Amino acid sequence: MQYPGRQDRRAEPAHRSIAPLADRIAEVLVPLADRPLVFLGHSMGAIVGFEVIRRLAAAGGPVPFVLFASGRRAPSVERFETVHRRDDAGFLREMRELGGTDPRVLADPELVEMVLPPTRADYQAIEMYRAPRDAVISTAVVAMVGDSDPKATLAEVELWREHTTGSFELKVFPGGHFYLTDQQGAVVEAVSEGLAAARDARPTP
């Protein structure tokens, strides 16, 4: 999914909360719900995927048969975070420390001017997000996390188990929040294994 405010959609205002973004994605996906769907979301994307699944289920249609929730603590785990309220210097410092953004981008004032507003909007959306503690999906969940991720401890990620009535698996990789960059091969293998396991566990029509 390409979010508003990014790349070819950079002229559109970025969403500052999860709900309208999930609403719109669910709307777009309704015509595709008759075919097998799988979600993989990293960081905020994991929560967006979770909320889209909740909306598809509420509409009474088919839902994705597996959610790969990467680099994100369980929906009901709350931390008091206000990075989105920092001044530009403080916000850029957070981005540098977390990694995941080419340092050359953060060193270029023109690129920073383009990147900062949608990224700040993402931070606001995820930092203000609150999920009901009893929010549950039937989709199988494969939670994936770096073993030194400052944004999600293993215990916080393990709690995804409480948000699905389907199967749950936790996969841990060496690395921080953007472990995917250095662990691409292992991540692809984990996704392939997770797809096969979730597919085999699906009830026969």
C-alpha positions in Angstrom: 0.0 0.0 0.0 1.3 3.5 -0.9 0.1 5.9 1.8 -1.0 9.4 1.1 1.9 12.0 1.4 4.5 9.5 0.1 6.3 9.3 -3.3 3.8 9.4 -6.2 1.1 10.4 -3.6 3.1 13.2 -2.0 0.7 15.9 -3.1 -2.0 14.3 -0.9 -2.2 15.1 2.8 -0.8 12.4 5.0 -3.1 10.7 7.5 -2.5 11.6 11.2 -4.5 8.7 12.6 -4.8 5.0 11.9 -8.6 4.8 11.6 -9.2 6.7 8.4 -6.2 5.0 6.8 -7.5 1.6 7.7 -11.0 2.6 6.6 -9.8 3.5 3.2 -7.6 0.5 2.7 -10.5 -1.8 3.7 -12.7 -0.1 1.2 -10.2 -0.6 -1.6 -9.7 -4.3 -0.7 -13.4 -5.3 -0.5 -13.5 -6.2 -4.3 -10.4 -8.4 -3.7 -11.7 -10.2 -0.7 -12.8 -13.2 -2.7 -9.2 -14.3 -3.3 -6.5 -15.4 -0.8 -5.1 -12.3 0.9 -2.0 -12.0 3.1 -0.8 -8.9 4.9 2.8 -8.0 5.8 3.2 -4.8 7.7 6.3 -3.4 9.3 6.1 -1.1 12.4 3.0 1.1 11.9 2.1 -1.1 8.9 1.5 -4.0 11.3 -1.2 -2.1 13.2 -2.7 -0.8 9.9 -3.0 -4.4 8.8 -4.6 -5.5 12.0 -7.1 -2.7 11.8 -7.9 -3.4 8.2 -8.6 -7.0 9.1 -10.9 -5.9 11.8 -12.9 -3.8 9.4 -13.0 -6.6 6.7 -14.3 -9.0 9.4 -16.9 -6.5 10.6 -18.2 -6.2 7.0 -18.8 -9.9 7.0 -16.5 -10.7 4.2 -13.4 -13.0 3.9 -10.3 -11.8 5.7 -6.6 -12.4 5.0 -5.5 -15.8 6.2 -2.2 -14.6 7.8 -0.8 -11.3 9.1 2.9 -10.9 9.3 3.3 -8.3 12.0 6.9 -7.0 11.9 8.7 -4.7 14.2 5.7 -3.7 16.3 4.5 -4.5 19.8 1.0 -6.0 20.2 -2.0 -3.6 19.6 -2.9 -3.4 23.3 0.6 -2.6 24.5 0.8 1.1 25.2 3.8 3.4 25.6 3.7 7.1 26.2 5.6 8.4 23.2 5.6 12.0 21.9 8.2 12.0 19.2 5.7 13.6 16.8 5.6 16.7 19.0 9.4 17.3 18.9 10.9 20.2 17.0 12.5 19.4 13.6 16.0 18.9 15.1 14.7 16.5 17.8 12.6 14.6 15.3 15.5 14.2 12.9 17.6 13.0 15.8 15.1 10.2 16.4 15.1 9.2 12.8 18.9 9.0 12.7 19.1 7.0 15.9 16.4 4.5 14.7 17.9 4.0 11.3 16.1 3.0 8.2 16.5 6.3 6.4 19.5 6.9 4.2 21.8 9.4 6.0 22.2 11.3 2.7 18.5 12.0 2.7 18.6 13.4 6.2 21.6 15.6 5.3 19.8 17.2 2.3 17.6 20.1 3.4 15.3 19.8 0.4 14.8 16.1 0.9 14.2 16.6 4.6 11.5 19.2 3.7 9.8 16.5 1.7 10.3 13.6 4.1 9.6 15.3 7.4 5.8 16.1 7.2 4.6 12.6 6.2 7.0 10.9 8.6 5.8 13.1 11.4 2.2 12.3 10.5 3.1 8.6 10.7 4.6 9.1 14.2 1.5 11.0 15.3 -0.8 8.3 14.0 0.9 5.4 15.7 1.7 7.2 18.9 -1.9 8.3 19.4 -3.3 4.8 18.5 -5.1 2.9 21.1 -6.7 -0.5 20.6 -9.3 -2.2 22.8 -7.5 -4.8 24.9 -10.1 -7.4 23.7 -9.6 -6.6 20.0 -9.2 -10.0 18.3 -8.9 -11.2 14.8 -9.3 -14.8 13.4 -6.4 -14.4 11.1 -3.2 -16.3 11.9 -0.4 -14.0 13.1 3.3 -14.4 12.6 5.0 -11.7 14.7 8.6 -10.9 13.6 11.0 -8.7 15.5 14.7 -7.7 15.8 16.2 -8.9 19.1 17.5 -5.3 19.8 14.5 -3.3 18.6 14.0 -0.3 20.8 10.5 0.1 19.7 9.3 -3.5 20.6 10.6 -5.9 23.2 10.2 -9.6 22.7 7.7 -9.6 25.6 5.6 -6.9 24.0 5.6 -8.7 20.6 4.7 -12.0 22.2 1.4 -10.4 23.3 0.2 -10.4 19.7 -0.8 -14.0 20.7 -3.7 -12.5 22.7 -5.1 -10.7 19.6 -5.8 -13.7 17.4 -8.0 -16.8 17.7 -5.9 -18.3 14.9 -2.4 -19.6 15.1 0.4 -17.6 16.4 4.2 -17.7 15.9 7.0 -15.5 17.0 10.1 -15.2 14.9 13.2 -13.3 16.2 16.0 -12.0 14.1 19.3 -10.3 14.9 19.1 -6.6 14.6 17.2 -3.5 15.6 14.0 -1.9 14.3 15.0 -2.2 10.7 16.4 -5.7 11.0 14.8 -6.5 7.6 17.5 -4.6 5.8 20.3 -7.0 6.9 18.1 -10.1 7.2 16.4 -10.2 3.9 17.1 -13.8 3.1 16.0 -15.0 6.6 12.8 -12.8 6.4 11.9 -14.2 3.0 12.4 -17.7 4.3 10.3 -17.0 7.4 7.5 -15.5 5.3 7.5 -18.6 3.0 7.3 -20.9 6.0 4.6 -18.8 7.6 2.5 -18.8 4.4 2.8 -22.6 4.1 1.8 -23.2 7.7 -1.1 -20.8 7.6 -2.3 -22.2 4.3 -2.2 -25.8 5.6 -4.1 -24.8 8.7 -7.0 -23.1 6.8 -10.2 -25.1 7.0 -11.2 -26.9 3.9 -14.2 -25.3 2.2 
